[in-house]
Amino acid sequence: MLDLTFAPPTPKVIAGATGDWELVIGLEVHAQVATAAKLFSGASTRFGAEPNSNVAFVDAGMPGMLPVINEGCVAQAVRTGLGLKAQINLWSAFDRKNYFYPDLPQGYQISQLYHPIVGEGEVIVEMGPGIARRVRIERIHLEQDAGKSIHDMDPAMSFVDLNRTGVALMEIVSRPDIRGPEEAAAYVGKLRQILRYLGTCDGNMQNGNLRADVNVSVCRPGDYEKYQETQDFSHLGTRCEIKNMNSMRFIQMAIDFEARRQIALLEDGKEVVQETRLYDPDRNETRSMRSKEEAHDYRYFPDPDLLPLEIDAAWVDGIAANLPELPDAKKARFMDSFGLSDYDASVLTAELANAEYFEQVAEGRDGKLAANWVINELFGRLKKDDRSIEDSPVSPEQLGKIVGLISSGAISGKIAKDLFEIVYTEGGDPEEIVDARGMTQVTDTGAIEAAVDEIIAANPAQVEKAQQNPKLAGWFVGQVMKATGGKANPAMVNELVTKKLGL
């Protein structure tokens, strides 16, 4: 495992006219469960389908239609809980959350208020090399998503698309452990990474498959410690919820604005009203959406159409036995097995596809050299071309062969860059390309020495300067490499130049 130092929370402090204020943040992350069918129907969850084409009768709230639980959704929720080191509740139940909205045909949402499927867990968030924060998870429950109201297609009416209605969501609720905007974004990023490794949510924030409701309040220094001692939430101040955030950057901007808004109210002698707000990124402001409802406002009661959900411990154990290697464990292994730095291991494990690509390149080869080529050459070029690792024109096998050719001394670093460009643009087997195009590195001492002698003889003034300032010897190395078309072994060139110049 990673060698981490768990630091106490460092609150974001904002100086007000009457003194300092600290931020307190809790998040409710809604993650769309990665399944082909919805939570209580067999309708497809495919994104981008024609409006209202992925709708079963039960999704549309037709009379007499009864929900049937999707076992795959339950398995994914359990898998997520295990990945977050959370308690799995073998007995849970579904409730009806009653409210009216045009894109909620049933007039209620099936959720889990009183008995969620997953209990307390945690997310470890790295805030710097070796420095981590533990954010507690209060619960994870399963619930249906609502549909989508569209207001910008006609000036006089709104349209409703029910394709998302009934899609399974995991609502992952944190404790108010987060103390600043950067930490909030880091938490969402780490949670997204874990979900993608587990395969329980694709984490696509642009499509709305992962979105966060952010609860923000402000308190005076020392009040948070009082809350920790007493568990009395009144010490944390009145919170406001910022709804449906789907961007790490916007999460940070919204938190900062909302905290300053609340501080301005309090310092003006006014009260913060508990409410739900929306963030407008164009104006960089939050604005009121509706008053914050409490549980009793929704008239929760057990759903009469669904029996309590009872799962077998052996079934849970089977899911646990097949969990993949998660990001922290993979990062620790990369650092240990390949000798990588914390930074390089973090970059390579940020996405599962990147990690898998790197492992194939590094298998049986120099891990540090492989990491350098994957991160700097491949990732740099893919970013420039706006391509993903899945769309890379250079396969792990091809890049692995390039790394192998460098390690064996068959080609130099400069030749390797030319070879990489050929493979990237034209394809082909790197070893065959080197043979066919005569790109093999020159290691013949006699040939290299002749080139060094020639350059030295032709540049007596430069020789005198280099003998007075040895750092200028690099000029001769560059000239020799140029004269040999970059094929000379750089180490041999350096050694011979130093020797010939008497340095």
N, C-alpha and C positions, 0 to 999 in steps of 0.2 A: 504493500500500500504506500501511498504518498506520505512523505515526511512533512506533515503540516503543523503549523502552530496556529491554534485557534485563538484569535484575538477578540477581545470584547468589542461590542459595537461602538463605532465612532460616529456619533450623531452629526448630521449636517446642522450647523448652527447658523442661524440668520440673525443678524443684529437689527433690532427694532429700535424705535424711538424711546421705548421704556425699558430696554434691556434685551438680553439674548433669548431666542426661542429655538427649540429643537424639533426636528421632524420625527413623526412616528408613522410608519407605513405598513399596511397589510394588503395582500393581494389575493384575489380570487381569479384563478386562471381557468379558462374554459378551453379544454382540449378536445377536438373532435376525435372520437375513437376510430381507429383505422380498421374498419370492417366494410365488407361489400354491401351489407344490408343495414337497415335502420334498427333502432333499439327495440321496437315492438311490432315491426312489419318487415316484409320481405322486399320492400321497395329499395331501389338502388341508391347508393350515396355518391354516385359519380358526379364530379364537379363539371360545370359547364354545359349540362344538358339543357334542352329546350325548356323554357319555363313550364312548370306544372306537369312535367312528363314523368318525374320520379315520385309519384304520389299513389299510395295504396288507400283503400277505403278507410282504414283506421286512421291514417295520417290526416285525411280530410274531415275527420270527425263525423262520418256518416252514422246514422242511428243503428244501434245494435252491433256495431263492429267492436270486437274485443281485442285488447293487446295481447301479444304472445312474446315473452322475453327471448331475446337473441343471446344464446349461450356464448357466442363469440365476443359480444360486448362485455359480458361478465368476466370472461377469461382475460380480456385486455385490461380491465380495471384492476383485477387481481395482480396481473403481471406488473402493472404500473406501481401498485402498492408495494410489491416485493422489491422493485427497483429503487424505491424511495425508503426502504427499510422500515416500512409501516406495518401496523397491525392489520391483519386481514380478519374481518368479522365474518364468521361462518354463518351468522344469522343477520339478515338485513331486511328492510321492507321499503316499499314505495308509497309515496304520499302524493296527494293532489294539491297543487299550488294554484289557487283559483284567481284568475284575473282575465280581463277582456282586452284583446288586441286583435286587429283585423287579420294578422298573419298567424293567429293561434286558433284554428278552427274549433277545437274541442271546448274552448273557453277555460281551459286549465292546462297546466303543464304537469306531467308525471315526473316527480323528482324524489329525493330522499332527504327529508329533514331530520327525522328523529333517529333513524337507524341506518347510517351510511354503510356502504360495503367495505370501506377502508377507513381505519382510524389514524392514530398519530404516527407521523414519520418525520423525515428530515431531508433537507437539501444542503449539501456542503458547497459553499460559494467561495471560490478563490478570489481574493481582492488584491493579490500581488504574488510574486514568486514565494511559495511556502507559507503564505499568510491566508488563513481561511476564516470564514464566518459560518456558523451553523444556523440555518433558518428552519424553524419548526413547522411541520405540516400539521394542521389541526385535524383534517379529514379529507377524504375524496369520496364524492358521491356521483352516481350515475343519474342523468336526466335527459329529457328530450330537448332538442333545439327547437326554436320557433322558425317560422318562415321569414320571408323578406318583403317588406313594403318598399315600393319604388315610387318616388315622388317627383322625379325629374323628366318623365316621358311625356307628360301632358300638363298644361297649365291649370286644368280644371278638375283633374281626377288623379287618384293614386292607383297603382297596380299592385297585385299581390302574387308572389311566386312561392309556392309551397314545397319546392324541391327540398329545402333544408328541414322542413317540418318533420319532426320525429327522428332526425339524425341523432345518434348517441353522442352525448358530451360527458366528459369527466370534469367535474368542477373541483379543482385542487385549491383548497383554502389554507392560507398560511396564517400563522400567529402574527401579531404586530411586532415582529422582530427586526424589521428592516428600518434603517435610520437615515437613509439618504437616497437621492435620485439615482446615483451611479450604482449603488448596491441593489436597488430595485431592478434596474435593467440587467445587472449581472445575474440576479436570481432568475429572472425570466429566461435569460439566455442559457443558464445551466439546466433549468428544468426542461427547456426545449431540447437541448442536447441529449439529456437522459431519455426523454420520450422517443426521440428518433432512433437512438441506439436500441431501445426496447422494441421498436416497431409498433408502438401502441398509438402514435399520432405522428402524422407527417410534418407537423410543426410549421405548415405553410401559413404565415401570418397574413400574407397578401390576400389569400382566398378566404380569410376568416376562420381557418381551421385551428388557429391558436390565438386567443385574444384574452386580455386581462381587464378586470375591473379593479381599479386602484383606490384603496381607501387611505385618505390622508388626513392627519390631524397635527396640531402643534401643541407643545407644552413647554413649560419653563424648565431650565436645567434642574435636575434632581427629581422631577415628577415621575420620570420613567422608572427610576429606581424604586420609588414608592409603589408604583404599579407592580413591579416584579415582586416586592415583598408582600403586597396585599392581594394581588390579582384584581384590584378594583380599577375598572376601566375609566372611571371618572377622572383619574389622574392624567389620562392621556389627552383630554380635550375632546371636543365634539368633532366627529369625523365626517367627511364628505366623500362620496364615492364617484370616481371618474369612470364612466362606462365605456366598454368596448374599445380598449386601446390595442392596436395591432402593429406597433412600431416601437422598437427599443428607444430610439431617439425621442419620439413623441412622449413616451412614458416619462422620460427624464424632464422634458420641457414642461409637461402638464403638472408634474409634482411640484416643480419649482414655482410655477405660477400660482398654483392653488395654495401652497404654503404661504406665499407672500400675501395673497388675497385674504386668507384667514387672519394673518398677523395684523394686517391693516384694519380689519374689522374690530378685532379685540383691542387694539391700541386706541381705537376711536370710541371705545366704550360700548360697542355693539356686540351682539351674540352671533356665533357661527350657527347657522341653521343646518341640521342634519338633512342632507338631500343628495339626490343623484344628479350629477353634472356631466356635460359633454365637453370634450376638448376640441377647439377649433384651431388646427395647425396654421391656417392662413393668418389668423390674428394673434396666434399664440396666447390664447386665453381659454378659460373654462367658463361655461355659462349654465345656468340652472335648467334642468330637464324636468324634474318632478321632485316632490317631497319624498324623503327616504321612507319606504314602507318597512314595517316590522312584520315578524312572522304572523301575528294575529290578523294583519290586514289581508293576508292571502287566504285566510280560513283553511289552513292546512288540515287535512284529515287522511287517514290511511286509504289508499286506493282500493275500492271494493272489488275491482275486476282483477286484481293481482294478489296471489298468495304471497306470504313472506318468502324471501329467497333464502333457501338453506343449501349450503355447499359443503362438500365433503373435504375433510382435512387432507386426505390422500390425494384428491384432485389438485388442491393447492400445492401440495408437496411436489406433484408432477410438474406443475408450471415452474416452481422454484428451481427444480433440477435442470430445467432447460433455459434458464436465463442466460443471455449473452454476457460477454465481458463488457463491463460498463466503463464509461470514460475515465474515471479516476484510476481504476485498476489497469486499464490499457496504457494510460499515460505513465504510470509507475513502472510498468513492464518495459515500455519503450526506453525510459531513462536507464533502467537497470541492464536490459539485454543489449541495447545498441549504444549505450554511453551518450545519450542525447542530453542536451541542456533542457531545463524546464521550459524555456520558450519554444524550442523546436518541437518538443514532445507535445506541447499545448497546441501548436499550429497543426500538427499532423493528426491529432485526435479530435480536433474541433468538430469534424464531420466523420461519420463512420466510413463513408466511401473513400475519403482521403487516407484514413488509417489503413484500410484494406489494400489500397493501391501501394502505399509505402511498404507495407510488409512484403508484398510480392517483389518489389524492387530490391529490398534489402536482404531477402532470403539467401543465405550463404555468401553474403558480400559485406563490404565495409559499411556499417550502419550509418556512421556520421557522414560519409561521402554520399551515400544514398539519400539521406535526409537533405543535404545541401542541394542536390540536384532536383529533388522533388519540390522543395520549398522555393528555391530561388529561380531555377530555370523553368521547370514545368508550370508551377503555380503562377509565376510571373507572366509567362507567355499566355496562359489560359485567361488570366485576368485582363490582359491587354486585348485579347480577342473576344472577351465576354463569353467564354465557354466554361462549362462545368467539367468536373473530373470525369463524369460519365461520358462526356462528349469528347474526351481527349483523343487527338489523332495519334498520340504516342502511347502505346500499350505498356503495362508494367514490365512485360517481357523485353520489349525493345529498350526501355530506359535502363532496365537491369543489365542488359548487355553493354550499354554504353558505360555504365559505372564499372562493370567488370573489365572492360578494355582499358579504362583509366588506371584501375588498381594493378593490372598486370604490367603496366608500362607500355602497352602496345600503342597507345595514343596519349598525347599531352592534353592538358586542360583546354588549350586553345583549339586543338583539332577536335576535341570533344564537343565544343560549342558549335563548330561548323557541322559536325556529324549530326548533332541534335537538330539543327535547322533543316538538314536534308531529310531526316526521318520525319520531322514534324510536317514538312510541306509535301514530301514525295512518298513517304512510307519506305518500306523495305527493311531487310535484316541488317542491323548495324555492322555486324562482323563481315558480311558479304560486301557491304558498301566500302568498308575500309580496305578490303583486299582489292576490289575492282577499281577503286579510284586512287590507289597508292597513297593512302592517308596514314600508313603506319609510321610511328614515331622513329626518328633517326637516333640510334643508340651507338653507332659506330664512332668510337672515340677519335679515330684518325680523321674522319670526315668533319666532325664537330671542331676539332682542334684546328684544322685547316681554315675553317670559316672564321674562327676566333682570331687566328694570326692575321688573316687578311683584313679584318675590320680594324685591328689594332694598328697595323702598318699604315693603313690609309688615314688614320686620325691621330697624329702625334700630339696635336694641341689638346685634344680631349683626353689623351693618356695622361698628360701632365696634370690636368685639372683633377682627374680621378685619383691620381696618386696623392694629391694634396687633400682631396675630399672623397674618401672611399664610397660615400653614398652615391656618387656619380657613376659608379661602376654599373649600375642598372641600365645606363644608356647603352653600354656595349652589349649587355644581355639582350636588350630589345632589338639591337641591330642584327645580332647573330640570329635571333629567332625570325626576324624579317627576312634575312638572307636565305634561310633554310625553309621558308614557307611555313614557319610555325611547327615544323616536324622535329626539330632537335629536342632532345630531352632537356627540359629546363634546369634540372638539378645538375646535370653534367656541364651545361653551359655556364652556370653560376660558378661551379668549382674551377673550370678552366680559366674563366675571365679573372677570377680572384688570383689564381696562381700566376697567370701571365703578366698581370699588372703588379705583381709583387705586393699585394695588399695583405 
